[in-house]
Amino acid sequence: MDQLLTAFEGASLGFWLWFVPSFLVIWFVPSLLAVFFNRGHLKLIFLANIPAGMSFIAWGGCIVWALTGKVWQGKKRQTAAAE
């Protein structure tokens, strides 16, 4: 842990200008995917995504939730059309 802190202390401004936006984009990938695939649950996915980024399992669950929005909408339409 001390090595990591030492590395961050010696980091230049250029590193931070690259690292922070990249970190945030990766952290909020489920929210970005929800914009395109599950807009109906975007707010909930965004709120769940904030703490979920600290757990790979929860973060993966948010990705699955974000990607399954249009799939479930299509299934509901098929079921309603069949009836």
ABEGO torsion letter per residue (X at the ends): XAAAAAAAAABBAAAAAAAAAAAAAAAAAAAAAAAAABAAAAAAAAAAAAAAAABAAAAAAAAAAAAAAAAAAAAAAAAAAAX
